Amino acid sequence: MVYRERAGRTVRQVMTADVVAIHPDQSVGELITQLADSRVSGLPVIDSRGRLLGVVSTTDLLAAFAESGDDEARERLMQQTARDIMTPRGLVVEPNLELREAALQMEYGDIRRLFVEEEGQVVGVISRSDINRAYAMGLLG
């Protein structure tokens, strides 16, 4: 679902445009390394054209490890791919969406980040901490 433009401060003004992403065929081991190196709690899974396929978060990883049971199963999990454990298709917004609306979407969806798409490609990400920072800087009422 894509939410459209409204008046006021926009997602584009506070989003992170330099999005760290992973490809669906990267292993869980590579994914863990990328999350740690990037110091983020979730990454978009994108195809070769930059389209969002899904999201992998630390919550997804913890759930997968909890379900794996023993050491042997955990070793097999490390060989699985991002596609195997991702949450398909995250919530997407347009860059001209009002910040208040983005904040509401995160709250209602109980999610920590929204991916920003323009013409079908991921161009940014906005997180709850971005919204909080905007509020603290007086960009939101």
N, C-alpha and C positions, 0 to 999 in steps of 0.2 A: 504494500500500500504506500502510495506517495502522497504526502501532504503538500499543498500548494501555497503560493505567495500570499502574504498579508502585509499590512502597513506596520511601521515601527522598526526597531532594531532587528537585524536579521542574523540568521545562522552564519552566513558568509562572513560577517564581521568578527566572529569569535571562533569559528571552526579551525581545526588543524588541517591545513591543506596538504602537508607532507605526510601522507598516510602510509604506514608500514603495513604491508599485506603479505599474505601467503597464498600459494597455489594449492589447489585441491590434492595434488599428488605428493606433496611434501609429507614426510613422516612425522609422527607424533613427537619423536625425539627432536627433529628439526624445529618443530613448532614450539616446543618447550624452550629451546635455546633462543628462538626469535622473541618469544614473550619476555624472557629474562633480559636479553640484550636491549630490547626496546623499552623496558620498564613500563609496560602497559598491561592491562588485565584482560584484553581481548583484541583479536585481530580479524579483519575481514578476509574471507576466502574469495579470491577473485579469479576469473578465467583469463585467458591470454588477451582478451579484448578490454579488460578492465571492468567487467561486469561483476556485480556482487552475486556470489553463489550461496554464501552463508557466513556464519560467524563462529569462531572458536574462542571461548573464554576460559579463564581459569576455573570457573564453575563447571564447564563441560569436562575439562581435564580431571578435576577432582572426582566428578561422578564416574567417569570412565575408569579411573584407578580404583575407586571404591567397589565398583562392580566386578573388577577383574579377579579379585580374590587372592590367589597365590602368586608367588614370584614368577613362575613359568607363564602364567596368564599376563602378568604385568610386562614381561619381556616381549610377548607377542603384541601387546598393546603398543609398545614403543615402535613396532614395525608397521603398524596401521598408518593410514593417511589422514590428513586433515578432513577430507571428504567423509571418512568413516565416523568421525566424532563431532563434526560441526552441527550447529543448529542451522537448518536450512533458512535461507533468505531472511535476513534481519530487517528491522524497520528502516525505511529509507525516507529521507526528506529532501526537499529542494533547497538550494542555497539561499533563496529569497524568503524562506519561511520566517515568520516572526519568532524571536527568541522565546517569548512566553509560550507559544504553541509548541515549540520543541521541548520545553521544560515539561509541559503537560503531557506530551506523548511519552516522555521517559517515565514520568510518575505513573500514568495510567498503565503503561506496559510493564512497569517494574523492571526497567532495564537501565543500564549504566551509560549506554552510548547509542547514538544514531549515526548511520552512515549517510553521507551527503552525495547525492547523485545528480549529475547534469548530463542530459542527452544519453542516458543509459550507462554512464561510467561513474565510478567512484571518484569524487574530486575532493573529499574531505571527510572528517569525522568530528562530531561534537559530543562531548561527554558531560556528565553531571558536574564535574569539576570546572569545565569551561563555563557552564551556566552560572555556577556559584561565583566564579571569578568575575563574570560580567555584572552580576548583582552587586558584588562588593565594590566594583569600580563605578557603580552608579549608572550602568547601561540599562538596567531593568528597574522598574518602579519600586 
